[in-house]
Amino acid sequence: MTKTRLCRTFQTAPAAVPRDDSAKYLRSGLTAEGFSAPDWLVPDLEDGTAPEMKDEALENVRELLPEYAPAFSGEIWLRVEWAYDSESLRERGVEQIETLAETVGEHVDGFVVPKVGRLGDVNAAEAAVAAAGRETGTDIELAVIVESARARSDLREISKFGQESLLTALVFGPVDYTAELGGREIGQRPDWSGLYEALSNEASANDLLSIGGPFDRLFRERAGVSFYNGDGYADHVEREARVGLDGSWSLHPNQTAQANRIHLPTADELRTAVSKIETFVEAKGTGTGAVAIDGQMVDEATLKNFENTVETVATVHGMQDEQTKERYDEGLLDRALEIW
């Protein structure tokens, strides 16, 4: 499958829920449109699905993916069961990887393996994915959730392993990580700024994607009225974007719509980038190595930052052109695509 190398939104969807239509949330994610469509949809066979519904969850994935995946615009990553400290969960994870690769592997971009431990545990997860890919002749990759002290301690080694393996992305799992460290739920949770910086740095150094942790305070209450906590989630995503994370975890379509917008340059950002690239290229044709544009000295190094903006827009346009057409006027979008 063609890799987008883009993951503004990592939306987990329980693969089975206790409703008449147990696949309701999985179907909703697979049919989402516009800014509500995630870059990565992650059908969840792990924490998001109750223990007594694991088998039904597996069947829902096997039934729905052939029907809906061909029209889905993003990538599909299956979150299986796994834990570095549970042999039975690791065995179940291997079985799920094998079964899903065999039955729906052509519709799957990768597997998300949670609760990994040290590098050796990541090696074992990667070996299971690689073996399933070889058996089925499918091109499937691996993402791991960093949510244990062991994985945090081996983060650099795990990231380097990505250069020579199927490992594609690092995802932060703050709830399990906090619990393993002995943290307590007392008011506001830690912001883990040092870990976020390390995650962004190690992923960038090894050409991996880095994805922030979930924001589970979906709703707030005031004066007896409960409402969606959009402000809180926006602050959360903006913080992740500032430290260079590639994307954000989404638990709800509203969160997906917000994160997709925040991780996509604004019209003003794109207009500035396109204008400065055009001016610099024109000046470079006269033999100038650096040029002052709108009071800013722009050289080849500065230019790369503006090119990153255009690259993001062009990549999103290739995946979700309805988003870019809504975000930018036609003339600006055409100029950006022509540059790229």
C-alpha positions as CSV (number, residue, x, y, z in Angstrom):
1,M,0.0,0.0,0.0
2,T,1.1,3.6,-0.7
3,K,2.5,5.2,2.5
4,T,1.5,8.7,3.1
5,R,4.0,9.3,5.9
6,L,1.4,11.6,7.4
7,C,-0.4,11.1,10.7
8,R,-2.0,14.3,12.0
9,T,-4.7,12.2,13.6
10,F,-4.4,8.8,15.2
11,Q,-8.1,7.9,15.9
12,T,-8.7,4.8,18.0
13,A,-12.2,3.2,17.5
14,P,-13.4,0.3,19.7
15,A,-13.8,-2.6,17.4
16,A,-16.8,-3.8,19.4
17,V,-19.1,-2.1,21.8
18,P,-22.1,-3.3,23.8
19,R,-24.8,-2.0,21.4
20,D,-27.2,-3.6,19.0
21,D,-24.7,-2.6,16.3
22,S,-21.5,-3.6,18.0
23,A,-19.4,-2.2,15.1
24,K,-21.0,1.3,15.3
25,Y,-17.8,3.2,16.1
26,L,-15.6,1.2,13.7
27,R,-18.1,1.8,10.9
28,S,-18.3,5.5,11.7
29,G,-14.5,5.9,11.5
30,L,-14.3,4.1,8.2
31,T,-17.0,6.3,6.6
32,A,-15.9,9.7,8.1
33,E,-15.5,12.5,5.6
34,G,-13.9,16.0,5.5
35,F,-12.0,17.1,8.5
36,S,-13.6,14.3,10.6
37,A,-11.8,11.7,8.6
38,P,-8.6,10.6,10.4
39,D,-5.3,10.1,8.7
40,W,-4.9,6.9,10.7
41,L,-7.9,4.9,11.8
42,V,-7.0,2.5,14.6
43,P,-9.6,-0.2,15.2
44,D,-8.9,-1.1,18.8
45,L,-8.9,-4.7,20.0
46,E,-7.1,-3.8,23.2
47,D,-8.2,-1.4,25.9
48,G,-11.1,0.1,23.9
49,T,-12.8,-3.3,23.7
50,A,-14.2,-5.1,26.7
51,P,-12.7,-8.5,27.5
52,E,-15.9,-10.4,26.8
53,M,-16.2,-8.8,23.3
54,K,-12.7,-9.5,21.9
55,D,-13.9,-12.3,19.6
56,E,-16.7,-10.1,18.3
57,A,-14.3,-7.3,17.8
58,L,-12.1,-9.5,15.7
59,E,-15.0,-10.6,13.6
60,N,-16.2,-7.0,13.1
61,V,-12.8,-6.0,11.8
62,R,-12.7,-9.0,9.4
63,E,-16.2,-8.2,8.2
64,L,-16.0,-4.4,7.8
65,L,-12.6,-3.8,6.3
66,P,-13.2,-5.6,3.0
67,E,-16.4,-3.5,2.6
68,Y,-15.2,-0.1,3.7
69,A,-11.4,0.0,3.6
70,P,-11.1,0.4,-0.3
71,A,-12.9,3.8,-0.1
72,F,-11.2,5.0,3.1
73,S,-8.8,7.8,2.3
74,G,-6.3,7.4,5.2
75,E,-4.4,4.5,6.6
76,I,-5.7,1.6,8.7
77,W,-3.7,0.4,11.7
78,L,-5.0,-2.4,14.0
79,R,-4.3,-2.1,17.7
80,V,-3.8,-5.6,19.0
81,E,-3.3,-7.0,22.5
82,W,0.2,-7.1,24.0
83,A,2.1,-6.5,27.2
84,Y,5.8,-6.9,27.9
85,D,5.0,-8.5,31.3
86,S,2.3,-10.9,30.2
87,E,3.1,-14.0,28.1
88,S,-0.5,-14.8,27.5
89,L,-1.2,-11.3,26.1
90,R,1.8,-11.5,23.9
91,E,0.6,-14.8,22.6
92,R,-2.9,-13.4,21.9
93,G,-1.3,-10.5,20.1
94,V,0.7,-12.8,17.9
95,E,-2.5,-14.8,17.1
96,Q,-4.4,-11.6,16.3
97,I,-1.6,-10.3,14.0
98,E,-1.5,-13.7,12.2
99,T,-5.3,-14.0,11.8
100,L,-5.8,-10.4,10.7
101,A,-2.9,-10.4,8.3
102,E,-4.2,-13.6,6.7
103,T,-7.9,-12.4,6.4
104,V,-7.7,-8.6,5.8
105,G,-4.0,-8.0,5.4
106,E,-4.5,-6.3,2.0
107,H,-6.5,-3.6,3.7
108,V,-4.1,-3.0,6.6
109,D,-1.2,-0.6,6.7
110,G,0.2,-1.7,10.1
111,F,-0.3,-3.1,13.6
112,V,-0.1,-1.0,16.7
113,V,1.5,-2.9,19.6
114,P,0.8,-1.5,23.1
115,K,2.7,-1.8,26.4
116,V,6.0,-2.7,24.9
117,G,9.0,-3.1,27.2
118,R,12.7,-3.0,26.3
119,L,14.2,-3.2,22.9
120,G,14.0,-7.0,22.9
121,D,10.2,-6.9,23.3
122,V,9.9,-4.5,20.4
123,N,12.1,-6.9,18.4
124,A,9.6,-9.7,19.2
125,A,6.6,-7.6,18.1
126,E,8.4,-6.6,14.9
127,A,9.2,-10.3,14.2
128,A,5.6,-11.2,14.6
129,V,4.5,-8.5,12.1
130,A,7.3,-9.4,9.7
131,A,6.4,-13.1,9.8
132,A,2.7,-12.4,9.2
133,G,3.6,-10.2,6.2
134,R,5.8,-12.9,4.7
135,E,3.2,-15.6,5.1
136,T,0.5,-13.5,3.5
137,G,2.6,-11.5,1.0
138,T,1.4,-8.2,2.4
139,D,3.3,-5.0,3.2
140,I,2.5,-4.3,6.8
141,E,4.4,-2.1,9.2
142,L,4.6,-1.6,13.0
143,A,3.9,1.2,15.5
144,V,4.5,0.8,19.2
145,I,3.0,2.6,22.2
146,V,5.6,3.9,24.6
147,E,3.8,3.5,28.0
148,S,6.2,1.7,30.2
149,A,9.3,2.7,32.1
150,R,11.3,0.1,30.2
151,A,10.3,1.4,26.8
152,R,11.1,5.0,28.0
153,S,14.5,3.8,29.2
154,D,15.2,2.1,25.8
155,L,13.6,4.9,23.7
156,R,16.8,5.8,21.8
157,E,17.6,2.1,21.0
158,I,14.0,1.4,20.0
159,S,14.0,4.4,17.7
160,K,17.3,3.4,16.1
161,F,15.8,0.0,15.5
162,G,13.3,1.7,13.2
163,Q,16.1,2.4,10.7
164,E,16.4,-1.3,10.0
165,S,13.0,-2.7,10.6
166,L,9.2,-2.3,10.0
167,L,8.9,0.1,12.9
168,T,7.3,3.3,11.6
169,A,5.8,5.2,14.5
170,L,6.2,5.9,18.2
171,V,3.0,6.7,20.2
172,F,2.9,7.9,23.7
173,G,0.6,6.2,26.3
174,P,0.5,8.6,29.3
175,V,-2.1,6.8,31.4
176,D,-0.3,3.4,31.7
177,Y,3.0,5.2,31.9
178,T,1.9,7.3,34.8
179,A,0.5,4.3,36.6
180,E,3.6,2.2,36.1
181,L,5.7,5.0,37.6
182,G,3.5,5.0,40.6
183,G,1.8,8.3,39.8
184,R,-1.6,9.2,41.2
185,E,-4.6,10.9,39.8
186,I,-4.5,14.2,41.8
187,G,-5.9,17.0,39.8
188,Q,-4.0,17.9,36.6
189,R,-1.9,15.1,35.1
190,P,1.9,15.6,34.5
191,D,2.6,17.2,31.1
192,W,5.7,15.0,30.6
193,S,7.5,17.7,28.7
194,G,10.8,15.9,28.8
195,L,9.4,12.7,27.3
196,Y,7.6,14.6,24.6
197,E,10.8,16.3,23.6
198,A,12.7,13.0,23.6
199,L,9.9,11.3,21.6
200,S,10.0,14.0,19.0
201,N,13.8,14.1,18.8
202,E,14.4,10.3,18.6
203,A,11.6,9.9,16.0
204,S,13.0,12.7,13.9
205,A,16.6,11.4,14.1
206,N,15.4,8.0,12.8
207,D,12.8,9.0,10.3
208,L,9.9,7.8,12.4
209,L,6.5,9.4,13.1
210,S,5.8,10.6,16.6
211,I,2.3,10.7,18.0
212,G,1.1,12.3,21.2
213,G,-1.0,10.7,23.9
214,P,-4.8,10.7,24.2
215,F,-6.8,13.6,25.9
216,D,-9.6,11.8,27.7
217,R,-11.3,14.7,29.3
218,L,-13.8,14.8,26.5
219,F,-16.5,16.7,28.3
220,R,-16.7,19.5,30.9
221,E,-19.5,20.5,33.1
222,R,-20.6,24.0,34.1
223,A,-23.8,25.1,35.8
224,G,-25.2,21.6,35.5
225,V,-24.6,21.5,31.7
226,S,-22.1,19.1,30.1
227,F,-20.4,20.2,26.9
228,Y,-17.5,19.0,24.6
229,N,-14.1,20.2,25.9
230,G,-12.9,21.6,22.7
231,D,-10.7,24.3,24.3
232,G,-8.9,21.7,26.4
233,Y,-8.2,19.4,23.5
234,A,-7.0,22.3,21.3
235,D,-4.5,23.4,24.0
236,H,-3.3,19.7,24.2
237,V,-2.8,19.4,20.4
238,E,-1.1,22.8,20.0
239,R,1.4,21.9,22.7
240,E,2.2,18.6,20.8
241,A,2.6,20.5,17.5
242,R,4.9,23.0,19.1
243,V,7.4,20.3,20.2
244,G,7.4,18.8,16.7
245,L,5.1,15.8,17.1
246,D,3.7,14.7,13.8
247,G,0.2,14.0,15.1
248,S,-2.2,13.6,17.9
249,W,-4.3,10.8,19.4
250,S,-8.0,11.2,18.9
251,L,-10.8,9.5,20.9
252,H,-13.7,11.2,19.1
253,P,-14.6,12.6,15.7
254,N,-14.7,16.1,17.2
255,Q,-11.1,15.6,18.3
256,T,-10.2,14.4,14.9
257,A,-11.7,17.4,13.2
258,Q,-9.7,19.7,15.6
259,A,-6.4,17.9,15.3
260,N,-6.6,17.7,11.5
261,R,-7.0,21.5,11.4
262,I,-4.3,22.3,14.0
263,H,-1.7,20.1,12.2
264,L,-2.6,21.7,8.9
265,P,-1.1,25.1,8.1
266,T,-3.5,28.0,8.2
267,A,-4.2,30.0,5.0
268,D,-2.0,32.8,6.2
269,E,0.9,30.4,7.0
270,L,0.6,28.9,3.5
271,R,0.3,32.3,1.8
272,T,3.4,33.5,3.6
273,A,5.4,30.3,2.7
274,V,4.4,30.4,-0.9
275,S,5.2,34.1,-1.3
276,K,8.6,33.7,0.3
277,I,9.5,30.7,-1.7
278,E,8.5,32.4,-5.0
279,T,10.5,35.5,-4.1
280,F,13.5,33.6,-3.0
281,V,13.6,31.4,-6.1
282,E,13.3,34.5,-8.3
283,A,16.2,36.2,-6.4
284,K,18.3,33.1,-6.6
285,G,18.0,33.2,-10.3
286,T,20.1,36.4,-10.2
287,G,22.8,34.7,-8.2
288,T,21.7,35.9,-4.8
289,G,22.3,33.4,-1.9
290,A,20.2,35.2,0.7
291,V,17.5,37.9,0.3
292,A,15.5,40.1,2.7
293,I,11.8,39.4,2.3
294,D,9.3,41.4,4.3
295,G,12.0,42.2,6.8
296,Q,13.2,38.6,7.2
297,M,16.6,37.4,5.9
298,V,15.8,34.2,3.9
299,D,18.5,31.7,2.9
300,E,18.5,28.0,1.9
301,A,18.1,26.9,5.6
302,T,15.2,29.3,6.2
303,L,13.7,28.2,2.9
304,K,13.4,24.6,4.1
305,N,11.0,25.7,6.9
306,F,8.7,27.3,4.3
307,E,9.0,24.2,2.1
308,N,7.9,22.0,5.0
309,T,4.7,24.0,5.1
310,V,4.0,23.5,1.4
311,E,4.9,19.8,1.7
312,T,2.4,19.3,4.4
313,V,-0.3,20.9,2.4
314,A,0.6,19.0,-0.7
315,T,0.6,15.7,1.2
316,V,-2.8,16.4,2.8
317,H,-4.2,17.4,-0.6
318,G,-3.1,14.0,-2.0
319,M,-5.0,12.2,0.8
320,Q,-7.9,14.5,1.7
321,D,-8.4,17.1,-1.0
322,E,-11.8,18.1,0.4
323,Q,-9.9,19.4,3.5
324,T,-7.5,21.5,1.5
325,K,-10.2,22.8,-0.9
326,E,-12.2,23.9,2.2
327,R,-9.1,25.5,3.9
328,Y,-7.5,27.4,1.0
329,D,-8.8,29.5,-1.9
330,E,-8.2,27.9,-5.3
331,G,-5.5,30.3,-6.5
332,L,-3.4,29.9,-3.3
333,L,-3.7,26.1,-3.4
334,D,-2.7,26.0,-7.1
335,R,0.4,28.1,-6.4
336,A,1.4,25.8,-3.5
337,L,1.0,22.7,-5.6
338,E,2.9,24.2,-8.5
339,I,5.9,24.9,-6.2
340,W,5.8,21.4,-4.8
